[in-house]
Amino acid sequence: MPSRDRGRRSQRRQRRRWFSRKYYASVMNIKEFYEDNIGKSFTGILSDFTRRCNYQK
């Protein structure tokens, strides 16, 4: 069975970006939004925990 890429070995493939810049920017915006909200939730949980510990003393 003959090879389909015969004669093309000398031509190197051109490197391409995996993502467009707009897509990557939107993903980074969503990531930042999630980080901010999770951080706020964590500080709220930590604040509630410290209040409960102080009331028990």
PDBQT receptor file of N, H, CA, C and O in Angstrom, charges set to zero:
ATOM      1  N   MET A   1       0.842  -1.172   0.000  1.00  0.00    +0.000 N 
ATOM      2  CA  MET A   1       0.000   0.000   0.000  1.00  0.00    +0.000 C 
ATOM      3  C   MET A   1       0.894   1.245   0.000  1.00  0.00    +0.000 C 
ATOM      4  O   MET A   1       1.722   1.398   0.898  1.00  0.00    +0.000 OA
ATOM      5  N   PRO A   2       0.748   2.115  -0.964  1.00  0.00    +0.000 N 
ATOM      6  CA  PRO A   2       1.624   3.287  -1.033  1.00  0.00    +0.000 C 
ATOM      7  C   PRO A   2       1.276   4.313   0.050  1.00  0.00    +0.000 C 
ATOM      8  O   PRO A   2       0.124   4.436   0.466  1.00  0.00    +0.000 OA
ATOM      9  N   SER A   3       2.279   5.028   0.484  1.00  0.00    +0.000 N 
ATOM     10  H   SER A   3       3.215   4.928   0.146  1.00  0.00    +0.000 HD
ATOM     11  CA  SER A   3       2.089   6.060   1.501  1.00  0.00    +0.000 C 
ATOM     12  C   SER A   3       1.497   7.316   0.868  1.00  0.00    +0.000 C 
ATOM     13  O   SER A   3       1.882   7.697  -0.238  1.00  0.00    +0.000 OA
ATOM     14  N   ARG A   4       0.576   7.950   1.558  1.00  0.00    +0.000 N 
ATOM     15  H   ARG A   4       0.264   7.640   2.456  1.00  0.00    +0.000 HD
ATOM     16  CA  ARG A   4      -0.074   9.146   1.021  1.00  0.00    +0.000 C 
ATOM     17  C   ARG A   4       0.799  10.381   1.122  1.00  0.00    +0.000 C 
ATOM     18  O   ARG A   4       0.638  11.316   0.338  1.00  0.00    +0.000 OA
ATOM     19  N   ASP A   5       1.721  10.402   2.075  1.00  0.00    +0.000 N 
ATOM     20  H   ASP A   5       1.852   9.643   2.712  1.00  0.00    +0.000 HD
ATOM     21  CA  ASP A   5       2.532  11.596   2.256  1.00  0.00    +0.000 C 
ATOM     22  C   ASP A   5       3.872  11.504   1.537  1.00  0.00    +0.000 C 
ATOM     23  O   ASP A   5       4.799  12.242   1.872  1.00  0.00    +0.000 OA
ATOM     24  N   ARG A   6       3.989  10.639   0.585  1.00  0.00    +0.000 N 
ATOM     25  H   ARG A   6       3.236  10.040   0.312  1.00  0.00    +0.000 HD
ATOM     26  CA  ARG A   6       5.236  10.475  -0.158  1.00  0.00    +0.000 C 
ATOM     27  C   ARG A   6       5.577  11.778  -0.881  1.00  0.00    +0.000 C 
ATOM     28  O   ARG A   6       4.736  12.337  -1.586  1.00  0.00    +0.000 OA
ATOM     29  N   GLY A   7       6.776  12.247  -0.712  1.00  0.00    +0.000 N 
ATOM     30  H   GLY A   7       7.459  11.793  -0.140  1.00  0.00    +0.000 HD
ATOM     31  CA  GLY A   7       7.210  13.481  -1.346  1.00  0.00    +0.000 C 
ATOM     32  C   GLY A   7       6.940  14.724  -0.535  1.00  0.00    +0.000 C 
ATOM     33  O   GLY A   7       7.393  15.805  -0.913  1.00  0.00    +0.000 OA
ATOM     34  N   ARG A   8       6.228  14.615   0.555  1.00  0.00    +0.000 N 
ATOM     35  H   ARG A   8       5.861  13.738   0.862  1.00  0.00    +0.000 HD
ATOM     36  CA  ARG A   8       5.905  15.785   1.375  1.00  0.00    +0.000 C 
ATOM     37  C   ARG A   8       6.781  15.882   2.619  1.00  0.00    +0.000 C 
ATOM     38  O   ARG A   8       6.635  16.830   3.390  1.00  0.00    +0.000 OA
ATOM     39  N   ARG A   9       7.645  14.974   2.827  1.00  0.00    +0.000 N 
ATOM     40  H   ARG A   9       7.763  14.204   2.201  1.00  0.00    +0.000 HD
ATOM     41  CA  ARG A   9       8.465  14.971   4.036  1.00  0.00    +0.000 C 
ATOM     42  C   ARG A   9       9.364  16.206   4.125  1.00  0.00    +0.000 C 
ATOM     43  O   ARG A   9       9.718  16.636   5.223  1.00  0.00    +0.000 OA
ATOM     44  N   SER A  10       9.727  16.766   2.998  1.00  0.00    +0.000 N 
ATOM     45  H   SER A  10       9.439  16.417   2.106  1.00  0.00    +0.000 HD
ATOM     46  CA  SER A  10      10.599  17.935   3.030  1.00  0.00    +0.000 C 
ATOM     47  C   SER A  10       9.835  19.193   3.447  1.00  0.00    +0.000 C 
ATOM     48  O   SER A  10      10.452  20.156   3.900  1.00  0.00    +0.000 OA
ATOM     49  N   GLN A  11       8.526  19.206   3.307  1.00  0.00    +0.000 N 
ATOM     50  H   GLN A  11       8.024  18.423   2.938  1.00  0.00    +0.000 HD
ATOM     51  CA  GLN A  11       7.726  20.357   3.712  1.00  0.00    +0.000 C 
ATOM     52  C   GLN A  11       7.346  20.206   5.178  1.00  0.00    +0.000 C 
ATOM     53  O   GLN A  11       6.702  19.231   5.567  1.00  0.00    +0.000 OA
ATOM     54  N   ARG A  12       7.743  21.165   5.974  1.00  0.00    +0.000 N 
ATOM     55  H   ARG A  12       8.265  21.957   5.658  1.00  0.00    +0.000 HD
ATOM     56  CA  ARG A  12       7.426  21.116   7.405  1.00  0.00    +0.000 C 
ATOM     57  C   ARG A  12       6.067  21.743   7.660  1.00  0.00    +0.000 C 
ATOM     58  O   ARG A  12       5.671  22.684   6.971  1.00  0.00    +0.000 OA
ATOM     59  N   ARG A  13       5.366  21.232   8.632  1.00  0.00    +0.000 N 
ATOM     60  H   ARG A  13       5.687  20.468   9.192  1.00  0.00    +0.000 HD
ATOM     61  CA  ARG A  13       4.068  21.791   8.993  1.00  0.00    +0.000 C 
ATOM     62  C   ARG A  13       4.269  23.140   9.660  1.00  0.00    +0.000 C 
ATOM     63  O   ARG A  13       5.229  23.337  10.406  1.00  0.00    +0.000 OA
ATOM     64  N   GLN A  14       3.369  24.060   9.392  1.00  0.00    +0.000 N 
ATOM     65  H   GLN A  14       2.589  23.901   8.786  1.00  0.00    +0.000 HD
ATOM     66  CA  GLN A  14       3.415  25.379  10.013  1.00  0.00    +0.000 C 
ATOM     67  C   GLN A  14       2.734  25.310  11.374  1.00  0.00    +0.000 C 
ATOM     68  O   GLN A  14       1.668  24.713  11.525  1.00  0.00    +0.000 OA
ATOM     69  N   ARG A  15       3.363  25.924  12.345  1.00  0.00    +0.000 N 
ATOM     70  H   ARG A  15       4.229  26.409  12.222  1.00  0.00    +0.000 HD
ATOM     71  CA  ARG A  15       2.811  25.938  13.689  1.00  0.00    +0.000 C 
ATOM     72  C   ARG A  15       1.632  26.906  13.754  1.00  0.00    +0.000 C 
ATOM     73  O   ARG A  15       1.713  28.023  13.242  1.00  0.00    +0.000 OA
ATOM     74  N   ARG A  16       0.532  26.475  14.388  1.00  0.00    +0.000 N 
ATOM     75  H   ARG A  16       0.467  25.568  14.805  1.00  0.00    +0.000 HD
ATOM     76  CA  ARG A  16      -0.656  27.311  14.536  1.00  0.00    +0.000 C 
ATOM     77  C   ARG A  16      -1.018  27.453  15.998  1.00  0.00    +0.000 C 
ATOM     78  O   ARG A  16      -0.677  26.607  16.825  1.00  0.00    +0.000 OA
ATOM     79  N   ARG A  17      -1.714  28.532  16.303  1.00  0.00    +0.000 N 
ATOM     80  H   ARG A  17      -1.991  29.219  15.632  1.00  0.00    +0.000 HD
ATOM     81  CA  ARG A  17      -2.237  28.703  17.661  1.00  0.00    +0.000 C 
ATOM     82  C   ARG A  17      -3.410  27.757  17.873  1.00  0.00    +0.000 C 
ATOM     83  O   ARG A  17      -4.164  27.462  16.946  1.00  0.00    +0.000 OA
ATOM     84  N   TRP A  18      -3.549  27.291  19.091  1.00  0.00    +0.000 N 
ATOM     85  H   TRP A  18      -2.936  27.530  19.844  1.00  0.00    +0.000 HD
ATOM     86  CA  TRP A  18      -4.663  26.403  19.398  1.00  0.00    +0.000 C 
ATOM     87  C   TRP A  18      -5.952  27.182  19.583  1.00  0.00    +0.000 C 
ATOM     88  O   TRP A  18      -7.025  26.714  19.203  1.00  0.00    +0.000 OA
ATOM     89  N   PHE A  19      -5.848  28.389  20.174  1.00  0.00    +0.000 N 
ATOM     90  H   PHE A  19      -4.976  28.770  20.482  1.00  0.00    +0.000 HD
ATOM     91  CA  PHE A  19      -7.025  29.183  20.493  1.00  0.00    +0.000 C 
ATOM     92  C   PHE A  19      -6.897  30.551  19.853  1.00  0.00    +0.000 C 
ATOM     93  O   PHE A  19      -5.792  31.057  19.654  1.00  0.00    +0.000 OA
ATOM     94  N   SER A  20      -8.020  31.136  19.538  1.00  0.00    +0.000 N 
ATOM     95  H   SER A  20      -8.918  30.725  19.700  1.00  0.00    +0.000 HD
ATOM     96  CA  SER A  20      -7.992  32.518  19.072  1.00  0.00    +0.000 C 
ATOM     97  C   SER A  20      -7.795  33.421  20.287  1.00  0.00    +0.000 C 
ATOM     98  O   SER A  20      -8.051  33.014  21.420  1.00  0.00    +0.000 OA
ATOM     99  N   ARG A  21      -7.348  34.624  20.048  1.00  0.00    +0.000 N 
ATOM    100  H   ARG A  21      -7.141  34.954  19.128  1.00  0.00    +0.000 HD
ATOM    101  CA  ARG A  21      -7.106  35.555  21.162  1.00  0.00    +0.000 C 
ATOM    102  C   ARG A  21      -8.402  35.929  21.866  1.00  0.00    +0.000 C 
ATOM    103  O   ARG A  21      -8.424  36.056  23.090  1.00  0.00    +0.000 OA
ATOM    104  N   LYS A  22      -9.484  36.109  21.111  1.00  0.00    +0.000 N 
ATOM    105  H   LYS A  22      -9.466  36.006  20.116  1.00  0.00    +0.000 HD
ATOM    106  CA  LYS A  22     -10.764  36.461  21.725  1.00  0.00    +0.000 C 
ATOM    107  C   LYS A  22     -11.259  35.345  22.641  1.00  0.00    +0.000 C 
ATOM    108  O   LYS A  22     -11.737  35.612  23.744  1.00  0.00    +0.000 OA
ATOM    109  N   TYR A  23     -11.147  34.100  22.191  1.00  0.00    +0.000 N 
ATOM    110  H   TYR A  23     -10.759  33.883  21.295  1.00  0.00    +0.000 HD
ATOM    111  CA  TYR A  23     -11.584  32.964  23.000  1.00  0.00    +0.000 C 
ATOM    112  C   TYR A  23     -10.754  32.865  24.270  1.00  0.00    +0.000 C 
ATOM    113  O   TYR A  23     -11.298  32.675  25.358  1.00  0.00    +0.000 OA
ATOM    114  N   TYR A  24      -9.445  32.994  24.137  1.00  0.00    +0.000 N 
ATOM    115  H   TYR A  24      -9.003  33.149  23.254  1.00  0.00    +0.000 HD
ATOM    116  CA  TYR A  24      -8.553  32.897  25.293  1.00  0.00    +0.000 C 
ATOM    117  C   TYR A  24      -8.855  34.026  26.287  1.00  0.00    +0.000 C 
ATOM    118  O   TYR A  24      -8.862  33.795  27.496  1.00  0.00    +0.000 OA
ATOM    119  N   ALA A  25      -9.100  35.231  25.794  1.00  0.00    +0.000 N 
ATOM    120  H   ALA A  25      -9.094  35.418  24.811  1.00  0.00    +0.000 HD
ATOM    121  CA  ALA A  25      -9.411  36.357  26.676  1.00  0.00    +0.000 C 
ATOM    122  C   ALA A  25     -10.724  36.119  27.420  1.00  0.00    +0.000 C 
ATOM    123  O   ALA A  25     -10.826  36.429  28.607  1.00  0.00    +0.000 OA
ATOM    124  N   SER A  26     -11.723  35.574  26.738  1.00  0.00    +0.000 N 
ATOM    125  H   SER A  26     -11.641  35.322  25.773  1.00  0.00    +0.000 HD
ATOM    126  CA  SER A  26     -13.000  35.315  27.412  1.00  0.00    +0.000 C 
ATOM    127  C   SER A  26     -12.853  34.218  28.465  1.00  0.00    +0.000 C 
ATOM    128  O   SER A  26     -13.479  34.297  29.522  1.00  0.00    +0.000 OA
ATOM    129  N   VAL A  27     -12.047  33.209  28.199  1.00  0.00    +0.000 N 
ATOM    130  H   VAL A  27     -11.538  33.145  27.340  1.00  0.00    +0.000 HD
ATOM    131  CA  VAL A  27     -11.804  32.154  29.189  1.00  0.00    +0.000 C 
ATOM    132  C   VAL A  27     -11.096  32.732  30.410  1.00  0.00    +0.000 C 
ATOM    133  O   VAL A  27     -11.421  32.374  31.542  1.00  0.00    +0.000 OA
ATOM    134  N   MET A  28     -10.139  33.615  30.191  1.00  0.00    +0.000 N 
ATOM    135  H   MET A  28      -9.875  33.906  29.272  1.00  0.00    +0.000 HD
ATOM    136  CA  MET A  28      -9.427  34.232  31.316  1.00  0.00    +0.000 C 
ATOM    137  C   MET A  28     -10.360  35.136  32.124  1.00  0.00    +0.000 C 
ATOM    138  O   MET A  28     -10.223  35.219  33.344  1.00  0.00    +0.000 OA
ATOM    139  N   ASN A  29     -11.306  35.816  31.466  1.00  0.00    +0.000 N 
ATOM    140  H   ASN A  29     -11.417  35.749  30.474  1.00  0.00    +0.000 HD
ATOM    141  CA  ASN A  29     -12.282  36.637  32.196  1.00  0.00    +0.000 C 
ATOM    142  C   ASN A  29     -13.178  35.771  33.066  1.00  0.00    +0.000 C 
ATOM    143  O   ASN A  29     -13.462  36.125  34.211  1.00  0.00    +0.000 OA
ATOM    144  N   ILE A  30     -13.623  34.648  32.540  1.00  0.00    +0.000 N 
ATOM    145  H   ILE A  30     -13.393  34.360  31.610  1.00  0.00    +0.000 HD
ATOM    146  CA  ILE A  30     -14.457  33.737  33.324  1.00  0.00    +0.000 C 
ATOM    147  C   ILE A  30     -13.668  33.176  34.500  1.00  0.00    +0.000 C 
ATOM    148  O   ILE A  30     -14.197  33.056  35.605  1.00  0.00    +0.000 OA
ATOM    149  N   LYS A  31     -12.407  32.835  34.267  1.00  0.00    +0.000 N 
ATOM    150  H   LYS A  31     -11.977  32.933  33.369  1.00  0.00    +0.000 HD
ATOM    151  CA  LYS A  31     -11.537  32.322  35.337  1.00  0.00    +0.000 C 
ATOM    152  C   LYS A  31     -11.399  33.351  36.456  1.00  0.00    +0.000 C 
ATOM    153  O   LYS A  31     -11.491  33.014  37.636  1.00  0.00    +0.000 OA
ATOM    154  N   GLU A  32     -11.178  34.601  36.077  1.00  0.00    +0.000 N 
ATOM    155  H   GLU A  32     -11.103  34.875  35.118  1.00  0.00    +0.000 HD
ATOM    156  CA  GLU A  32     -11.034  35.664  37.070  1.00  0.00    +0.000 C 
ATOM    157  C   GLU A  32     -12.334  35.861  37.849  1.00  0.00    +0.000 C 
ATOM    158  O   GLU A  32     -12.303  36.093  39.057  1.00  0.00    +0.000 OA
ATOM    159  N   PHE A  33     -13.474  35.769  37.163  1.00  0.00    +0.000 N 
ATOM    160  H   PHE A  33     -13.498  35.580  36.181  1.00  0.00    +0.000 HD
ATOM    161  CA  PHE A  33     -14.771  35.905  37.822  1.00  0.00    +0.000 C 
ATOM    162  C   PHE A  33     -14.969  34.801  38.859  1.00  0.00    +0.000 C 
ATOM    163  O   PHE A  33     -15.387  35.073  39.984  1.00  0.00    +0.000 OA
ATOM    164  N   TYR A  34     -14.670  33.561  38.483  1.00  0.00    +0.000 N 
ATOM    165  H   TYR A  34     -14.330  33.341  37.569  1.00  0.00    +0.000 HD
ATOM    166  CA  TYR A  34     -14.797  32.442  39.421  1.00  0.00    +0.000 C 
ATOM    167  C   TYR A  34     -13.853  32.584  40.603  1.00  0.00    +0.000 C 
ATOM    168  O   TYR A  34     -14.240  32.322  41.742  1.00  0.00    +0.000 OA
ATOM    169  N   GLU A  35     -12.619  32.996  40.342  1.00  0.00    +0.000 N 
ATOM    170  H   GLU A  35     -12.305  33.208  39.417  1.00  0.00    +0.000 HD
ATOM    171  CA  GLU A  35     -11.657  33.179  41.436  1.00  0.00    +0.000 C 
ATOM    172  C   GLU A  35     -12.164  34.209  42.431  1.00  0.00    +0.000 C 
ATOM    173  O   GLU A  35     -12.066  34.005  43.641  1.00  0.00    +0.000 OA
ATOM    174  N   ASP A  36     -12.701  35.305  41.935  1.00  0.00    +0.000 N 
ATOM    175  H   ASP A  36     -12.781  35.471  40.952  1.00  0.00    +0.000 HD
ATOM    176  CA  ASP A  36     -13.203  36.356  42.805  1.00  0.00    +0.000 C 
ATOM    177  C   ASP A  36     -14.366  35.856  43.652  1.00  0.00    +0.000 C 
ATOM    178  O   ASP A  36     -14.397  36.084  44.862  1.00  0.00    +0.000 OA
ATOM    179  N   ASN A  37     -15.326  35.175  43.022  1.00  0.00    +0.000 N 
ATOM    180  H   ASN A  37     -15.301  34.990  42.040  1.00  0.00    +0.000 HD
ATOM    181  CA  ASN A  37     -16.496  34.697  43.765  1.00  0.00    +0.000 C 
ATOM    182  C   ASN A  37     -16.136  33.601  44.767  1.00  0.00    +0.000 C 
ATOM    183  O   ASN A  37     -16.662  33.587  45.880  1.00  0.00    +0.000 OA
ATOM    184  N   ILE A  38     -15.264  32.702  44.393  1.00  0.00    +0.000 N 
ATOM    185  H   ILE A  38     -14.837  32.713  43.489  1.00  0.00    +0.000 HD
ATOM    186  CA  ILE A  38     -14.857  31.647  45.332  1.00  0.00    +0.000 C 
ATOM    187  C   ILE A  38     -14.094  32.241  46.500  1.00  0.00    +0.000 C 
ATOM    188  O   ILE A  38     -14.242  31.798  47.638  1.00  0.00    +0.000 OA
ATOM    189  N   GLY A  39     -13.273  33.252  46.215  1.00  0.00    +0.000 N 
ATOM    190  H   GLY A  39     -13.152  33.612  45.290  1.00  0.00    +0.000 HD
ATOM    191  CA  GLY A  39     -12.541  33.927  47.295  1.00  0.00    +0.000 C 
ATOM    192  C   GLY A  39     -13.479  34.607  48.270  1.00  0.00    +0.000 C 
ATOM    193  O   GLY A  39     -13.276  34.540  49.482  1.00  0.00    +0.000 OA
ATOM    194  N   LYS A  40     -14.516  35.268  47.742  1.00  0.00    +0.000 N 
ATOM    195  H   LYS A  40     -14.681  35.322  46.757  1.00  0.00    +0.000 HD
ATOM    196  CA  LYS A  40     -15.487  35.919  48.625  1.00  0.00    +0.000 C 
ATOM    197  C   LYS A  40     -16.248  34.891  49.450  1.00  0.00    +0.000 C 
ATOM    198  O   LYS A  40     -16.505  35.107  50.634  1.00  0.00    +0.000 OA
ATOM    199  N   SER A  41     -16.607  33.782  48.829  1.00  0.00    +0.000 N 
ATOM    200  H   SER A  41     -16.398  33.607  47.867  1.00  0.00    +0.000 HD
ATOM    201  CA  SER A  41     -17.321  32.727  49.562  1.00  0.00    +0.000 C 
ATOM    202  C   SER A  41     -16.447  32.158  50.669  1.00  0.00    +0.000 C 
ATOM    203  O   SER A  41     -16.925  31.914  51.777  1.00  0.00    +0.000 OA
ATOM    204  N   PHE A  42     -15.180  31.948  50.377  1.00  0.00    +0.000 N 
ATOM    205  H   PHE A  42     -14.792  32.147  49.477  1.00  0.00    +0.000 HD
ATOM    206  CA  PHE A  42     -14.274  31.385  51.371  1.00  0.00    +0.000 C 
ATOM    207  C   PHE A  42     -14.102  32.327  52.545  1.00  0.00    +0.000 C 
ATOM    208  O   PHE A  42     -14.114  31.890  53.695  1.00  0.00    +0.000 OA
ATOM    209  N   THR A  43     -13.940  33.623  52.271  1.00  0.00    +0.000 N 
ATOM    210  H   THR A  43     -13.930  33.978  51.337  1.00  0.00    +0.000 HD
ATOM    211  CA  THR A  43     -13.789  34.560  53.384  1.00  0.00    +0.000 C 
ATOM    212  C   THR A  43     -15.059  34.623  54.220  1.00  0.00    +0.000 C 
ATOM    213  O   THR A  43     -14.985  34.801  55.436  1.00  0.00    +0.000 OA
ATOM    214  N   GLY A  44     -16.229  34.479  53.589  1.00  0.00    +0.000 N 
ATOM    215  H   GLY A  44     -16.289  34.334  52.602  1.00  0.00    +0.000 HD
ATOM    216  CA  GLY A  44     -17.476  34.445  54.350  1.00  0.00    +0.000 C 
ATOM    217  C   GLY A  44     -17.563  33.219  55.237  1.00  0.00    +0.000 C 
ATOM    218  O   GLY A  44     -17.990  33.307  56.388  1.00  0.00    +0.000 OA
ATOM    219  N   ILE A  45     -17.160  32.080  54.706  1.00  0.00    +0.000 N 
ATOM    220  H   ILE A  45     -16.813  32.008  53.771  1.00  0.00    +0.000 HD
ATOM    221  CA  ILE A  45     -17.169  30.837  55.497  1.00  0.00    +0.000 C 
ATOM    222  C   ILE A  45     -16.187  30.943  56.654  1.00  0.00    +0.000 C 
ATOM    223  O   ILE A  45     -16.500  30.551  57.778  1.00  0.00    +0.000 OA
ATOM    224  N   LEU A  46     -15.003  31.471  56.378  1.00  0.00    +0.000 N 
ATOM    225  H   LEU A  46     -14.749  31.789  55.465  1.00  0.00    +0.000 HD
ATOM    226  CA  LEU A  46     -13.980  31.618  57.418  1.00  0.00    +0.000 C 
ATOM    227  C   LEU A  46     -14.448  32.593  58.492  1.00  0.00    +0.000 C 
ATOM    228  O   LEU A  46     -14.209  32.369  59.678  1.00  0.00    +0.000 OA
ATOM    229  N   SER A  47     -15.109  33.665  58.087  1.00  0.00    +0.000 N 
ATOM    230  H   SER A  47     -15.304  33.846  57.123  1.00  0.00    +0.000 HD
ATOM    231  CA  SER A  47     -15.626  34.632  59.044  1.00  0.00    +0.000 C 
ATOM    232  C   SER A  47     -16.685  34.001  59.940  1.00  0.00    +0.000 C 
ATOM    233  O   SER A  47     -16.673  34.219  61.152  1.00  0.00    +0.000 OA
ATOM    234  N   ASP A  48     -17.601  33.221  59.367  1.00  0.00    +0.000 N 
ATOM    235  H   ASP A  48     -17.610  33.044  58.383  1.00  0.00    +0.000 HD
ATOM    236  CA  ASP A  48     -18.624  32.528  60.159  1.00  0.00    +0.000 C 
ATOM    237  C   ASP A  48     -17.989  31.547  61.132  1.00  0.00    +0.000 C 
ATOM    238  O   ASP A  48     -18.433  31.430  62.274  1.00  0.00    +0.000 OA
ATOM    239  N   PHE A  49     -16.970  30.853  60.696  1.00  0.00    +0.000 N 
ATOM    240  H   PHE A  49     -16.609  30.948  59.769  1.00  0.00    +0.000 HD
ATOM    241  CA  PHE A  49     -16.293  29.873  61.546  1.00  0.00    +0.000 C 
ATOM    242  C   PHE A  49     -15.621  30.555  62.730  1.00  0.00    +0.000 C 
ATOM    243  O   PHE A  49     -15.717  30.067  63.856  1.00  0.00    +0.000 OA
ATOM    244  N   THR A  50     -14.946  31.671  62.495  1.00  0.00    +0.000 N 
ATOM    245  H   THR A  50     -14.869  32.068  61.580  1.00  0.00    +0.000 HD
ATOM    246  CA  THR A  50     -14.273  32.366  63.595  1.00  0.00    +0.000 C 
ATOM    247  C   THR A  50     -15.288  32.957  64.574  1.00  0.00    +0.000 C 
ATOM    248  O   THR A  50     -15.043  32.991  65.780  1.00  0.00    +0.000 OA
ATOM    249  N   ARG A  51     -16.438  33.427  64.051  1.00  0.00    +0.000 N 
ATOM    250  H   ARG A  51     -16.638  33.400  63.071  1.00  0.00    +0.000 HD
ATOM    251  CA  ARG A  51     -17.487  33.935  64.956  1.00  0.00    +0.000 C 
ATOM    252  C   ARG A  51     -18.013  32.825  65.854  1.00  0.00    +0.000 C 
ATOM    253  O   ARG A  51     -18.217  33.030  67.051  1.00  0.00    +0.000 OA
ATOM    254  N   ARG A  52     -18.232  31.659  65.280  1.00  0.00    +0.000 N 
ATOM    255  H   ARG A  52     -18.067  31.492  64.307  1.00  0.00    +0.000 HD
ATOM    256  CA  ARG A  52     -18.747  30.525  66.074  1.00  0.00    +0.000 C 
ATOM    257  C   ARG A  52     -17.720  30.108  67.125  1.00  0.00    +0.000 C 
ATOM    258  O   ARG A  52     -18.092  29.786  68.254  1.00  0.00    +0.000 OA
ATOM    259  N   CYS A  53     -16.460  30.110  66.779  1.00  0.00    +0.000 N 
ATOM    260  H   CYS A  53     -16.157  30.371  65.863  1.00  0.00    +0.000 HD
ATOM    261  CA  CYS A  53     -15.423  29.741  67.742  1.00  0.00    +0.000 C 
ATOM    262  C   CYS A  53     -15.348  30.754  68.874  1.00  0.00    +0.000 C 
ATOM    263  O   CYS A  53     -15.125  30.377  70.024  1.00  0.00    +0.000 OA
ATOM    264  N   ASN A  54     -15.528  32.020  68.571  1.00  0.00    +0.000 N 
ATOM    265  H   ASN A  54     -15.709  32.327  67.636  1.00  0.00    +0.000 HD
ATOM    266  CA  ASN A  54     -15.480  33.059  69.605  1.00  0.00    +0.000 C 
ATOM    267  C   ASN A  54     -16.696  32.992  70.521  1.00  0.00    +0.000 C 
ATOM    268  O   ASN A  54     -16.580  33.301  71.707  1.00  0.00    +0.000 OA
ATOM    269  N   TYR A  55     -17.856  32.598  70.009  1.00  0.00    +0.000 N 
ATOM    270  H   TYR A  55     -17.950  32.346  69.046  1.00  0.00    +0.000 HD
ATOM    271  CA  TYR A  55     -19.054  32.488  70.844  1.00  0.00    +0.000 C 
ATOM    272  C   TYR A  55     -18.965  31.301  71.781  1.00  0.00    +0.000 C 
ATOM    273  O   TYR A  55     -19.549  31.332  72.864  1.00  0.00    +0.000 OA
ATOM    274  N   GLN A  56     -18.264  30.277  71.404  1.00  0.00    +0.000 N 
ATOM    275  H   GLN A  56     -17.789  30.252  70.524  1.00  0.00    +0.000 HD
ATOM    276  CA  GLN A  56     -18.177  29.081  72.230  1.00  0.00    +0.000 C 
ATOM    277  C   GLN A  56     -17.220  29.272  73.403  1.00  0.00    +0.000 C 
ATOM    278  O   GLN A  56     -17.280  28.503  74.362  1.00  0.00    +0.000 OA
ATOM    279  N   LYS A  57     -16.351  30.258  73.358  1.00  0.00    +0.000 N 
ATOM    280  H   LYS A  57     -16.302  30.882  72.578  1.00  0.00    +0.000 HD
ATOM    281  CA  LYS A  57     -15.385  30.465  74.470  1.00  0.00    +0.000 C 
ATOM    282  C   LYS A  57     -16.023  31.050  75.675  1.00  0.00    +0.000 C 
ATOM    283  O   LYS A  57     -15.350  31.280  76.680  1.00  0.00    +0.000 OA
TER     284      LYS A  57
